[in-house]
């Protein structure tokens, strides 16, 4: 029990950072989908390029279907994690924003209800995202950078750890470490930024 209390105290330190990251992604995603966020100077792209990407014909294939699958996965990922972000926002407001006890209680009650109503999105949409991302990664022919694969690996790690915890499929001996992995903010933040950077390079 003490482990979960310690984790809870640790998570409080990262709440604002996670919240900022999540809403930064939400604000950036529509613009990136429209513009493609192409790197005109190609300086970053050249740094992260794989040495074996040139001269292989099928790696240069433009696969619109795979790109669409990636965009769908990104949108579903945002929706799936919206209840978590909203909960962090409310908890952050209760902690840092001066307000009356009645308002704090109302926010807590609202947070409890929204999690009860919306958390199924987090549980099940993430599994759908896992399937789409797996297909997108296996079917994709773009090999210009390893960063999208690293980001996908982090995403799979987070989703699978949450799945094992939620449905009590994790062996008891691994339960604590699995929970730590799932709630680790550094993994969460790294996943988003590695995926963004990788797709900027690819574009």
C-alpha positions as CSV (number, residue, x, y, z in Angstrom):
1,X,0.0,0.0,0.0
2,X,2.9,2.3,0.8
3,X,4.2,1.9,-2.7
4,X,0.9,3.3,-4.2
5,X,1.0,6.2,-1.7
6,X,4.6,7.0,-2.7
7,X,3.6,6.8,-6.4
8,X,0.7,9.1,-5.7
9,X,2.9,11.7,-4.1
10,X,5.4,11.5,-6.9
11,X,2.7,11.9,-9.6
12,X,1.5,15.1,-7.9
13,X,4.9,16.7,-8.9
14,X,4.4,15.8,-12.5
15,X,0.7,16.6,-12.9
16,X,1.2,20.0,-14.4
17,X,4.0,18.8,-16.7
18,X,1.8,16.0,-18.0
19,X,-1.2,18.3,-18.4
20,X,0.8,20.9,-20.3
21,X,2.2,18.2,-22.6
22,X,-1.2,16.7,-23.3
23,X,-2.8,20.0,-24.2
24,X,0.2,21.1,-26.1
25,X,-0.2,17.9,-28.3
26,X,-4.0,18.7,-28.7
27,X,-3.2,22.2,-29.8
28,X,-0.4,21.1,-32.2
29,X,-2.0,18.0,-33.7
30,X,-4.7,19.7,-36.0
31,X,-2.1,22.1,-37.3
32,X,0.4,19.3,-38.0
33,X,-2.2,17.2,-39.8
34,X,-3.0,20.1,-42.1
35,X,0.4,21.4,-42.8
36,X,2.4,18.2,-42.7
37,X,5.0,20.2,-40.7
38,X,7.6,19.6,-43.4
39,X,11.1,20.4,-42.5
40,X,12.3,22.7,-45.3
41,X,15.9,22.7,-44.3
42,X,16.1,19.0,-43.7
43,X,18.8,19.5,-41.1
44,X,17.0,17.5,-38.4
45,X,15.9,14.9,-41.0
46,X,19.5,14.3,-42.2
47,X,20.7,13.9,-38.7
48,X,18.2,11.1,-37.9
49,X,18.1,9.4,-41.3
50,X,19.0,5.8,-41.5
51,X,22.0,5.0,-43.6
52,X,20.1,2.3,-45.5
53,X,17.1,4.3,-46.5
54,X,18.3,5.5,-49.9
55,X,18.4,3.3,-52.9
56,X,15.6,1.0,-51.7
57,X,12.6,1.5,-54.1
58,X,9.8,0.3,-51.9
59,X,10.8,2.5,-49.0
60,X,9.9,5.5,-51.1
61,X,6.4,4.4,-51.7
62,X,3.8,6.9,-50.8
63,X,1.2,5.1,-48.7
64,X,-1.8,7.3,-48.1
65,X,-3.7,4.6,-46.3
66,X,-0.9,4.2,-43.8
67,X,-0.8,7.9,-43.2
68,X,-4.5,8.0,-42.6
69,X,-4.2,5.1,-40.2
70,X,-1.6,7.0,-38.3
71,X,-3.8,10.1,-38.1
72,X,-6.7,8.1,-36.9
73,X,-4.6,6.4,-34.2
74,X,-3.4,9.9,-33.0
75,X,-6.9,11.2,-32.8
76,X,-8.2,8.1,-30.9
77,X,-5.2,8.4,-28.6
78,X,-6.1,11.9,-27.7
79,X,-9.8,11.0,-27.1
80,X,-8.8,7.9,-25.1
81,X,-6.6,9.9,-22.7
82,X,-8.9,12.9,-22.5
83,X,-10.6,11.7,-19.2
84,X,-7.2,11.3,-17.6
85,X,-6.1,14.8,-18.7
86,X,-9.4,16.3,-17.5
87,X,-8.9,14.6,-14.1
88,X,-5.4,16.0,-13.9
89,X,-6.7,19.4,-14.7
90,X,-9.3,19.3,-12.0
91,X,-6.9,18.0,-9.5
92,X,-4.4,20.7,-10.4
93,X,-7.1,23.4,-10.1
94,X,-8.1,22.1,-6.6
95,X,-4.5,22.1,-5.5
96,X,-3.1,25.3,-7.0
97,X,-6.1,27.6,-7.7
98,X,-7.6,29.6,-4.7
99,X,-11.2,28.7,-4.4
100,X,-13.9,28.0,-1.8
101,X,-14.5,24.6,-0.3
102,X,-17.9,24.3,-2.0
103,X,-16.4,24.8,-5.4
104,X,-13.6,22.3,-4.6
105,X,-16.1,19.8,-3.5
106,X,-18.2,20.4,-6.7
107,X,-15.1,19.9,-8.9
108,X,-14.2,16.7,-7.0
109,X,-17.8,15.4,-7.5
110,X,-17.7,16.3,-11.2
111,X,-14.3,14.6,-11.6
112,X,-15.6,11.4,-9.9
113,X,-18.6,11.4,-12.3
114,X,-16.7,12.1,-15.4
115,X,-14.2,9.3,-14.7
116,X,-17.1,7.0,-14.0
117,X,-18.7,8.0,-17.3
118,X,-15.7,8.4,-19.6
119,X,-12.9,6.2,-18.3
120,X,-14.1,3.4,-20.5
121,X,-12.7,5.4,-23.4
122,X,-9.3,5.2,-21.8
123,X,-9.6,1.5,-21.3
124,X,-11.0,0.4,-24.6
125,X,-10.0,3.0,-27.1
126,X,-6.4,2.5,-26.2
127,X,-6.7,-1.1,-27.2
128,X,-8.1,0.0,-30.5
129,X,-5.2,2.4,-30.9
130,X,-2.9,-0.5,-30.2
131,X,-4.3,-2.5,-33.0
132,X,-4.2,0.5,-35.5
133,X,-0.7,1.4,-34.5
134,X,0.5,-2.2,-34.9
135,X,-1.0,-2.4,-38.4
136,X,0.3,1.1,-39.3
137,X,3.8,0.2,-38.1
138,X,3.9,-3.2,-39.9
139,X,2.4,-1.9,-43.1
140,X,4.3,1.3,-43.3
141,X,7.1,1.6,-45.9
142,X,8.7,4.7,-44.6
143,X,12.0,3.9,-43.0
144,X,13.6,7.4,-42.8
145,X,13.9,7.4,-39.0
146,X,13.8,5.0,-36.1
147,X,12.0,7.5,-33.9
148,X,8.4,6.6,-34.8
149,X,9.3,3.0,-34.0
150,X,10.7,4.0,-30.6
151,X,7.6,6.1,-29.9
152,X,5.4,3.2,-30.9
153,X,7.3,0.9,-28.6
154,X,6.7,3.3,-25.7
155,X,3.0,3.5,-26.6
156,X,2.7,-0.3,-26.7
157,X,4.4,-0.5,-23.4
158,X,2.0,2.0,-21.7
159,X,-1.1,0.5,-23.3
160,X,-0.2,-3.1,-22.5
161,X,0.8,-2.3,-18.9
162,X,-2.6,-0.5,-18.4
163,X,-4.4,-3.5,-20.0
164,X,-2.7,-6.0,-17.7
165,X,-3.5,-3.9,-14.6
166,X,-7.1,-3.1,-15.5
167,X,-8.1,-6.7,-16.3
168,X,-5.9,-8.2,-13.6
169,X,-3.9,-10.3,-16.0
170,X,-0.5,-9.3,-14.6
171,X,1.2,-11.9,-12.3
172,X,1.3,-10.6,-8.7
173,X,5.1,-10.6,-8.7
174,X,5.2,-8.1,-11.6
175,X,2.2,-6.1,-10.5
176,X,4.1,-3.3,-8.8
177,X,6.6,-2.7,-11.5
178,X,3.9,-2.9,-14.2
179,X,1.9,-0.2,-12.3
180,X,5.0,2.0,-12.0
181,X,5.6,1.7,-15.7
182,X,2.0,2.6,-16.6
183,X,2.0,5.8,-14.4
184,X,5.5,6.9,-15.1
185,X,5.2,10.4,-16.5
186,X,8.6,10.4,-18.2
187,X,7.5,7.5,-20.4
188,X,4.3,9.2,-21.2
189,X,5.9,12.5,-22.1
190,X,8.7,10.8,-24.0
191,X,6.2,8.9,-26.0
192,X,4.5,12.0,-27.3
193,X,7.6,13.9,-28.1
194,X,9.4,11.1,-29.8
195,X,6.4,10.3,-31.9
196,X,6.0,14.0,-32.9
197,X,9.7,14.4,-33.7
198,X,9.8,11.2,-35.6
199,X,6.8,12.1,-37.7
200,X,8.2,15.6,-38.3
201,X,11.3,14.0,-39.7
202,X,9.3,11.5,-41.8
203,X,7.2,14.3,-43.3
